[in-house]
Amino acid sequence: MIEREYRLYARDEGPYELVPQGYSVLAMFLQLFWAIANGVFLKFVCLFIPIIILGNVAESIPGVGSFILMPYIFLAFLVYFPLRAFAWREKVLTNKGYKLITSVRAKSAQAALQKYSESVPAS
């Protein structure tokens, strides 16, 4: 398994939150559900409405139609949302009062948390 970077967020009264960096495959396949679960539903809607509008505009172009343009519009959405998903998640955490503690490279979220807890001296 390949190591990836995880950013560790914490606040005084709550547990740690780990946010992986990079492309979110889960956000790609389950975009609507991922957006709801991670508090970025409004951003999802703001991206999805222009796709519907562009689809209607593409369909009204004579000779082109939606068969040519819609796959490219859909592909752009399929790539852009998962690329930005973790950055949006970090912004949601920051708005909830979480602070960035550190970045950790590990093979899984659990391994990242363990690696962090081993690096912090016991008080």
C-alpha positions as CSV (number, residue, x, y, z in Angstrom):
1,M,0.0,0.0,0.0
2,I,1.2,3.5,-0.9
3,E,1.8,6.1,1.8
4,R,-0.2,9.3,1.6
5,E,-0.1,12.5,3.5
6,Y,-2.7,13.0,6.2
7,R,-3.4,16.4,7.9
8,L,-4.3,16.1,11.6
9,Y,-6.8,18.6,13.0
10,A,-7.9,18.9,16.6
11,R,-9.9,21.2,18.9
12,D,-10.0,21.4,22.7
13,E,-13.3,19.5,23.3
14,G,-13.3,17.0,20.4
15,P,-11.5,14.1,18.9
16,Y,-8.9,14.3,16.2
17,E,-9.9,14.6,12.6
18,L,-7.7,13.2,9.8
19,V,-7.9,14.6,6.3
20,P,-6.1,12.7,3.6
21,Q,-4.5,14.8,0.8
22,G,-4.9,14.2,-2.9
23,Y,-7.7,12.8,-5.1
24,S,-10.7,11.4,-3.3
25,V,-11.9,8.2,-5.1
26,L,-14.8,7.9,-2.7
27,A,-15.9,11.4,-3.5
28,M,-15.7,10.6,-7.2
29,F,-18.0,7.6,-7.0
30,L,-20.4,8.8,-4.3
31,Q,-20.3,12.5,-4.8
32,L,-23.7,13.5,-3.4
33,F,-23.4,11.3,-0.3
34,W,-19.8,12.3,0.3
35,A,-20.8,16.0,0.0
36,I,-23.6,15.5,2.6
37,A,-21.5,13.5,5.0
38,N,-18.6,15.9,4.9
39,G,-20.5,19.2,5.1
40,V,-19.8,20.5,1.6
41,F,-23.3,19.9,0.1
42,L,-23.7,23.6,-0.8
43,K,-20.5,23.6,-2.8
44,F,-21.7,20.4,-4.6
45,V,-25.0,22.1,-5.5
46,C,-23.1,25.2,-6.7
47,L,-21.1,23.0,-9.0
48,F,-23.9,20.8,-10.2
49,I,-26.4,23.5,-11.2
50,P,-24.0,24.9,-13.9
51,I,-23.6,21.4,-15.3
52,I,-27.4,21.2,-15.7
53,I,-27.5,24.6,-17.3
54,L,-24.6,23.8,-19.6
55,G,-26.3,20.5,-20.6
56,N,-29.4,22.5,-21.6
57,V,-27.4,25.0,-23.6
58,A,-25.4,22.2,-25.3
59,E,-28.6,20.4,-26.2
60,S,-30.0,23.6,-27.9
61,I,-27.0,24.0,-30.2
62,P,-28.0,22.8,-33.6
63,G,-25.9,20.0,-35.1
64,V,-23.9,19.5,-31.8
65,G,-26.4,18.5,-29.2
66,S,-25.6,17.1,-25.8
67,F,-24.1,13.9,-27.2
68,I,-20.9,15.7,-28.0
69,L,-20.5,18.3,-25.2
70,M,-22.2,16.6,-22.2
71,P,-19.5,13.9,-21.7
72,Y,-16.8,16.6,-21.5
73,I,-18.9,18.7,-19.1
74,F,-19.6,15.6,-17.0
75,L,-16.0,14.5,-17.0
76,A,-14.9,17.9,-15.8
77,F,-17.3,17.6,-12.9
78,L,-16.1,14.0,-12.2
79,V,-12.5,15.2,-12.0
80,Y,-12.9,18.6,-10.3
81,F,-15.1,17.7,-7.3
82,P,-12.8,14.9,-6.1
83,L,-9.7,17.0,-6.6
84,R,-11.1,19.8,-4.3
85,A,-13.0,17.5,-1.9
86,F,-10.4,17.3,0.8
87,A,-9.5,21.0,0.7
88,W,-13.2,21.8,1.2
89,R,-13.3,19.3,4.1
90,E,-10.4,21.1,5.7
91,K,-12.2,24.5,5.4
92,V,-15.3,23.0,7.1
93,L,-13.2,21.7,10.0
94,T,-11.5,25.1,10.3
95,N,-14.9,26.8,10.4
96,K,-15.9,24.4,13.2
97,G,-13.0,25.5,15.3
98,Y,-10.5,22.8,14.5
99,K,-6.8,23.7,14.2
100,L,-4.2,22.1,12.0
101,I,-1.8,20.2,14.3
102,T,0.6,18.5,11.8
103,S,0.9,16.5,8.6
104,V,1.8,12.8,8.8
105,R,2.8,10.4,6.0
106,A,1.3,6.9,6.5
107,K,-0.4,4.0,4.8
108,S,-3.7,4.5,6.5
109,A,-5.6,7.0,8.7
110,Q,-5.2,4.7,11.7
111,A,-1.4,4.4,11.1
112,A,-1.1,8.2,10.8
113,L,-2.9,8.7,14.1
114,Q,-0.6,6.0,15.7
115,K,2.5,7.6,14.2
116,Y,1.4,11.0,15.6
117,S,0.7,9.7,19.1
118,E,4.1,8.0,19.2
119,S,5.8,11.3,18.2
120,V,4.1,13.3,21.0
121,P,5.8,13.1,24.3
122,A,3.7,11.8,27.2
123,S,2.7,14.5,29.7
